[in-house]
């Protein structure tokens, strides 16, 4: 739910109140893209402008940097009556979700590729351990393989559709949810194969597991994407 509010003034300027979490690069930015709800607007898709808020404006605050595993450069910002000029509105006042989606949707794909790479790294470590310490690990190794391989066509189909100019809301959500699940699933299996050494400090597996958990929240929680895809399918 978007709690930040923006009110339009008589001269066309906007006044913004609220806080935002997980704002990438805010610590060094001159402008912040803020999605806000207009005063009195119902909790729907209308009344959600995207504003370019100057970081130098009175009332704009860099609250803190958020140390999130797997997502560096995340910040919390505050807007206490910050004024954004009239020409700092992107699109129309109700275009916020559309404008945000056009920016965020392609940006999810590099993360998908990163999560696949993390899963493959964990898989390599699992294979090395299984070869040097033979145990009953065949099922874990087998289950990890399709988890990795099924994500590749989802990601590259989405890339191909973007290049062809098609709407990729459906495909991007599928790729995001599938690849975000994979690092933690594969890393969990790799830790199991390593036994007592798995959670210890001698491998990168604990770090991969933590970043894998974050993947399921970054770029929209998985539940949000699942609900959206299911709604479109049912329609």
C-alpha positions as a LaTeX table, in Angstrom:
\begin{tabular}{lrrr}
\hline
Residue & $x$ (\AA) & $y$ (\AA) & $z$ (\AA) \\
\hline
Unk1 & 0.00 & 0.00 & 0.00 \\
Unk2 & 1.30 & 3.45 & $-0.91$ \\
Unk3 & 1.13 & 5.65 & 2.20 \\
Unk4 & 3.10 & 8.65 & 0.91 \\
Unk5 & 0.79 & 11.55 & 0.04 \\
Unk6 & 1.10 & 14.30 & $-2.54$ \\
Unk7 & $-1.13$ & 17.35 & $-2.74$ \\
Unk8 & $-1.35$ & 19.62 & $-5.75$ \\
Unk9 & $-1.10$ & 23.32 & $-5.00$ \\
Unk10 & $-2.79$ & 26.25 & $-6.73$ \\
Unk11 & 0.27 & 27.06 & $-8.82$ \\
Unk12 & 0.63 & 23.48 & $-10.05$ \\
Unk13 & 3.44 & 22.52 & $-7.66$ \\
Unk14 & 3.17 & 19.43 & $-5.47$ \\
Unk15 & 3.72 & 19.01 & $-1.73$ \\
Unk16 & 4.86 & 15.56 & $-0.62$ \\
Unk17 & 4.62 & 13.96 & 2.82 \\
Unk18 & 5.75 & 10.47 & 3.77 \\
Unk19 & 8.59 & 7.97 & 3.89 \\
Unk20 & 9.96 & 5.48 & 1.42 \\
Unk21 & 11.94 & 2.31 & 2.04 \\
Unk22 & 14.36 & 0.49 & $-0.27$ \\
Unk23 & 15.10 & 3.50 & $-2.47$ \\
Unk24 & 18.04 & 2.49 & $-4.64$ \\
Unk25 & 20.91 & 4.99 & $-4.82$ \\
Unk26 & 19.15 & 7.69 & $-2.79$ \\
Unk27 & 22.31 & 8.56 & $-0.89$ \\
Unk28 & 23.94 & 10.08 & $-3.99$ \\
Unk29 & 20.89 & 11.13 & $-6.01$ \\
Unk30 & 19.91 & 14.67 & $-7.01$ \\
Unk31 & 16.31 & 13.60 & $-7.68$ \\
Unk32 & 14.11 & 10.91 & $-6.17$ \\
Unk33 & 11.27 & 9.30 & $-8.12$ \\
Unk34 & 8.39 & 9.20 & $-5.65$ \\
Unk35 & 5.14 & 7.33 & $-6.21$ \\
Unk36 & 2.51 & 8.98 & $-4.02$ \\
Unk37 & $-1.21$ & 8.95 & $-3.42$ \\
Unk38 & $-3.11$ & 12.18 & $-3.93$ \\
Unk39 & $-5.02$ & 13.47 & $-0.92$ \\
Unk40 & $-8.43$ & 11.89 & $-0.56$ \\
Unk41 & $-7.88$ & 9.41 & $-3.38$ \\
Unk42 & $-9.27$ & 5.91 & $-2.75$ \\
Unk43 & $-6.88$ & 2.97 & $-2.46$ \\
Unk44 & $-7.09$ & 2.15 & $-6.15$ \\
Unk45 & $-5.01$ & 2.57 & $-9.29$ \\
Unk46 & $-6.15$ & 6.17 & $-9.75$ \\
Unk47 & $-4.58$ & 9.14 & $-8.02$ \\
Unk48 & $-1.01$ & 7.84 & $-8.06$ \\
Unk49 & 1.37 & 10.38 & $-9.61$ \\
Unk50 & 5.11 & 9.85 & $-9.99$ \\
Unk51 & 7.06 & 12.95 & $-9.02$ \\
Unk52 & 10.70 & 13.93 & $-9.41$ \\
Unk53 & 11.45 & 15.23 & $-5.92$ \\
Unk54 & 14.65 & 17.31 & $-5.58$ \\
Unk55 & 16.96 & 15.90 & $-2.92$ \\
Unk56 & 18.10 & 19.44 & $-2.11$ \\
Unk57 & 14.57 & 20.68 & $-1.35$ \\
Unk58 & 13.73 & 21.70 & 2.23 \\
Unk59 & 12.07 & 18.82 & 4.05 \\
Unk60 & 13.78 & 16.08 & 2.05 \\
Unk61 & 15.71 & 13.75 & 4.36 \\
Unk62 & 18.05 & 10.84 & 3.88 \\
Unk63 & 17.01 & 8.85 & 6.93 \\
Unk64 & 19.45 & 5.92 & 6.76 \\
Unk65 & 21.08 & 3.32 & 4.56 \\
Unk66 & 19.49 & $-0.11$ & 4.81 \\
Unk67 & 21.94 & $-3.04$ & 4.98 \\
Unk68 & 19.92 & $-5.54$ & 2.96 \\
Unk69 & 21.69 & $-8.79$ & 1.96 \\
Unk70 & 21.92 & $-9.04$ & $-1.80$ \\
Unk71 & 20.69 & $-5.50$ & $-2.45$ \\
Unk72 & 23.35 & $-2.88$ & $-1.85$ \\
Unk73 & 22.70 & 0.84 & $-2.00$ \\
Unk74 & 19.22 & 0.77 & $-0.46$ \\
Unk75 & 18.06 & 3.78 & 1.54 \\
Unk76 & 15.16 & 5.11 & 3.54 \\
Unk77 & 14.10 & 8.66 & 2.71 \\
Unk78 & 11.62 & 11.09 & 4.24 \\
Unk79 & 9.57 & 13.90 & 2.73 \\
Unk80 & 8.18 & 16.37 & 5.25 \\
Unk81 & 6.32 & 18.92 & 3.13 \\
Unk82 & 8.78 & 18.77 & 0.25 \\
Unk83 & 7.77 & 20.88 & $-2.77$ \\
Unk84 & 8.16 & 19.44 & $-6.25$ \\
Unk85 & 7.83 & 21.87 & $-9.21$ \\
Unk86 & 4.86 & 21.48 & $-11.54$ \\
Unk87 & 7.02 & 20.20 & $-14.40$ \\
Unk88 & 8.43 & 17.43 & $-12.20$ \\
Unk89 & 5.36 & 15.26 & $-12.75$ \\
Unk90 & 6.01 & 12.25 & $-14.99$ \\
Unk91 & 3.04 & 11.60 & $-17.25$ \\
Unk92 & $-0.43$ & 12.37 & $-15.97$ \\
Unk93 & $-1.44$ & 12.42 & $-12.28$ \\
Unk94 & $-2.98$ & 8.94 & $-12.51$ \\
Unk95 & $-0.13$ & 7.36 & $-14.51$ \\
Unk96 & 2.01 & 6.42 & $-11.53$ \\
Unk97 & 1.72 & 2.66 & $-11.69$ \\
Unk98 & 2.17 & 2.60 & $-15.46$ \\
Unk99 & 5.25 & 4.83 & $-15.33$ \\
Unk100 & 6.73 & 2.81 & $-12.46$ \\
Unk101 & 6.08 & $-0.50$ & $-14.21$ \\
Unk102 & 7.75 & 0.66 & $-17.41$ \\
Unk103 & 10.86 & 1.51 & $-15.41$ \\
Unk104 & 10.88 & $-1.43$ & $-12.99$ \\
Unk105 & 9.85 & $-4.28$ & $-15.31$ \\
Unk106 & 13.02 & $-4.38$ & $-17.49$ \\
Unk107 & 15.15 & $-3.84$ & $-14.38$ \\
Unk108 & 13.90 & $-7.10$ & $-12.91$ \\
Unk109 & 15.62 & $-9.17$ & $-15.60$ \\
Unk110 & 19.23 & $-8.40$ & $-14.56$ \\
Unk111 & 18.26 & $-9.46$ & $-11.05$ \\
Unk112 & 16.80 & $-12.67$ & $-12.47$ \\
Unk113 & 20.12 & $-13.40$ & $-14.18$ \\
Unk114 & 21.99 & $-12.65$ & $-10.96$ \\
Unk115 & 19.78 & $-15.03$ & $-8.98$ \\
Unk116 & 20.35 & $-17.76$ & $-11.57$ \\
Unk117 & 24.09 & $-17.21$ & $-11.23$ \\
Unk118 & 23.89 & $-17.47$ & $-7.44$ \\
Unk119 & 21.95 & $-20.71$ & $-7.73$ \\
Unk120 & 24.50 & $-22.11$ & $-10.16$ \\
Unk121 & 27.32 & $-21.16$ & $-7.80$ \\
Unk122 & 25.63 & $-23.03$ & $-4.96$ \\
Unk123 & 25.05 & $-25.99$ & $-7.29$ \\
Unk124 & 28.74 & $-26.11$ & $-8.22$ \\
Unk125 & 29.73 & $-26.14$ & $-4.56$ \\
Unk126 & 27.22 & $-28.92$ & $-3.91$ \\
Unk127 & 28.64 & $-31.06$ & $-6.72$ \\
Unk128 & 32.20 & $-30.56$ & $-5.50$ \\
Unk129 & 31.23 & $-31.59$ & $-1.99$ \\
Unk130 & 29.21 & $-34.58$ & $-3.14$ \\
Unk131 & 32.13 & $-35.87$ & $-5.21$ \\
Unk132 & 34.65 & $-35.56$ & $-2.40$ \\
Unk133 & 32.30 & $-36.73$ & 0.38 \\
Unk134 & 30.08 & $-39.48$ & $-1.07$ \\
Unk135 & 26.78 & $-39.55$ & 0.77 \\
Unk136 & 23.14 & $-40.19$ & $-0.06$ \\
Unk137 & 22.98 & $-36.81$ & $-1.85$ \\
Unk138 & 21.78 & $-37.90$ & $-5.27$ \\
Unk139 & 18.19 & $-36.76$ & $-4.73$ \\
Unk140 & 19.29 & $-33.31$ & $-3.56$ \\
Unk141 & 21.55 & $-32.91$ & $-6.59$ \\
Unk142 & 18.82 & $-34.08$ & $-8.96$ \\
Unk143 & 16.14 & $-31.77$ & $-7.53$ \\
Unk144 & 18.44 & $-28.76$ & $-7.80$ \\
Unk145 & 19.08 & $-29.28$ & $-11.52$ \\
Unk146 & 15.52 & $-28.72$ & $-12.85$ \\
Unk147 & 15.09 & $-25.84$ & $-10.40$ \\
Unk148 & 17.95 & $-24.08$ & $-12.19$ \\
Unk149 & 17.28 & $-25.17$ & $-15.75$ \\
Unk150 & 13.59 & $-24.29$ & $-15.86$ \\
Unk151 & 14.32 & $-20.63$ & $-15.07$ \\
Unk152 & 16.50 & $-20.02$ & $-18.13$ \\
Unk153 & 13.76 & $-20.21$ & $-20.79$ \\
Unk154 & 11.48 & $-18.01$ & $-18.66$ \\
Unk155 & 14.08 & $-15.24$ & $-18.51$ \\
Unk156 & 15.18 & $-15.39$ & $-22.13$ \\
Unk157 & 11.62 & $-15.60$ & $-23.46$ \\
Unk158 & 10.89 & $-12.39$ & $-21.56$ \\
Unk159 & 13.97 & $-10.71$ & $-23.03$ \\
Unk160 & 12.91 & $-11.76$ & $-26.54$ \\
Unk161 & 9.40 & $-10.39$ & $-26.06$ \\
Unk162 & 10.74 & $-7.06$ & $-24.78$ \\
Unk163 & 12.98 & $-6.76$ & $-27.85$ \\
Unk164 & 9.97 & $-7.52$ & $-30.05$ \\
Unk165 & 7.94 & $-4.79$ & $-28.39$ \\
Unk166 & 5.35 & $-7.02$ & $-26.71$ \\
Unk167 & 3.70 & $-6.52$ & $-23.35$ \\
Unk168 & 5.73 & $-8.59$ & $-20.85$ \\
Unk169 & 3.84 & $-8.09$ & $-17.59$ \\
Unk170 & 2.90 & $-11.75$ & $-17.50$ \\
Unk171 & 6.32 & $-13.13$ & $-18.48$ \\
Unk172 & 8.29 & $-10.81$ & $-16.20$ \\
Unk173 & 6.30 & $-11.87$ & $-13.16$ \\
Unk174 & 6.76 & $-15.55$ & $-14.02$ \\
Unk175 & 10.50 & $-15.12$ & $-14.43$ \\
Unk176 & 10.82 & $-13.05$ & $-11.27$ \\
Unk177 & 8.99 & $-15.51$ & $-9.03$ \\
Unk178 & 10.70 & $-18.61$ & $-10.45$ \\
Unk179 & 14.26 & $-17.26$ & $-10.35$ \\
Unk180 & 13.82 & $-15.65$ & $-6.93$ \\
Unk181 & 12.90 & $-19.01$ & $-5.44$ \\
Unk182 & 15.86 & $-20.84$ & $-6.93$ \\
Unk183 & 18.91 & $-19.51$ & $-5.01$ \\
Unk184 & 17.55 & $-20.37$ & $-1.59$ \\
Unk185 & 16.23 & $-23.75$ & $-2.72$ \\
Unk186 & 19.52 & $-24.80$ & $-4.29$ \\
Unk187 & 21.65 & $-23.30$ & $-1.53$ \\
Unk188 & 19.60 & $-25.08$ & 1.12 \\
Unk189 & 20.32 & $-28.38$ & $-0.64$ \\
Unk190 & 24.01 & $-27.50$ & $-0.96$ \\
Unk191 & 24.21 & $-26.76$ & 2.77 \\
Unk192 & 22.59 & $-30.11$ & 3.51 \\
Unk193 & 25.14 & $-31.93$ & 1.33 \\
Unk194 & 27.97 & $-30.12$ & 3.15 \\
Unk195 & 26.68 & $-31.29$ & 6.51 \\
Unk196 & 28.12 & $-29.47$ & 9.50 \\
Unk197 & 30.40 & $-27.46$ & 7.20 \\
Unk198 & 27.41 & $-26.02$ & 5.34 \\
Unk199 & 26.38 & $-23.31$ & 7.81 \\
Unk200 & 29.98 & $-22.56$ & 8.75 \\
Unk201 & 32.33 & $-19.77$ & 7.64 \\
Unk202 & 34.43 & $-21.77$ & 5.17 \\
Unk203 & 32.11 & $-21.47$ & 2.17 \\
Unk204 & 29.96 & $-18.77$ & 0.61 \\
Unk205 & 26.81 & $-20.83$ & 1.21 \\
Unk206 & 25.53 & $-18.89$ & 4.25 \\
Unk207 & 25.83 & $-15.61$ & 2.33 \\
Unk208 & 24.15 & $-17.12$ & $-0.72$ \\
Unk209 & 21.31 & $-18.37$ & 1.47 \\
Unk210 & 20.74 & $-14.92$ & 2.98 \\
Unk211 & 20.74 & $-13.16$ & $-0.36$ \\
Unk212 & 18.46 & $-15.84$ & $-1.74$ \\
Unk213 & 15.93 & $-15.08$ & 0.96 \\
Unk214 & 16.00 & $-11.40$ & 0.06 \\
Unk215 & 15.34 & $-12.25$ & $-3.60$ \\
Unk216 & 11.79 & $-13.28$ & $-2.81$ \\
Unk217 & 11.03 & $-9.74$ & $-1.57$ \\
Unk218 & 13.05 & $-7.54$ & $-3.94$ \\
Unk219 & 11.22 & $-6.06$ & $-6.94$ \\
Unk220 & 7.88 & $-6.90$ & $-5.38$ \\
Unk221 & 7.11 & $-9.84$ & $-3.08$ \\
Unk222 & 6.40 & $-13.09$ & $-4.86$ \\
Unk223 & 2.83 & $-13.11$ & $-3.58$ \\
Unk224 & 2.15 & $-9.82$ & $-5.39$ \\
Unk225 & 3.30 & $-11.25$ & $-8.71$ \\
Unk226 & 1.49 & $-14.55$ & $-8.17$ \\
Unk227 & $-1.79$ & $-12.78$ & $-7.45$ \\
Unk228 & $-1.41$ & $-10.55$ & $-10.51$ \\
Unk229 & $-0.65$ & $-13.44$ & $-12.86$ \\
Unk230 & $-3.47$ & $-15.56$ & $-11.47$ \\
Unk231 & $-5.93$ & $-12.67$ & $-11.89$ \\
Unk232 & $-4.95$ & $-12.20$ & $-15.53$ \\
Unk233 & $-5.18$ & $-15.94$ & $-16.22$ \\
Unk234 & $-8.61$ & $-16.19$ & $-14.69$ \\
Unk235 & $-9.82$ & $-13.25$ & $-16.78$ \\
\hline
\end{tabular}
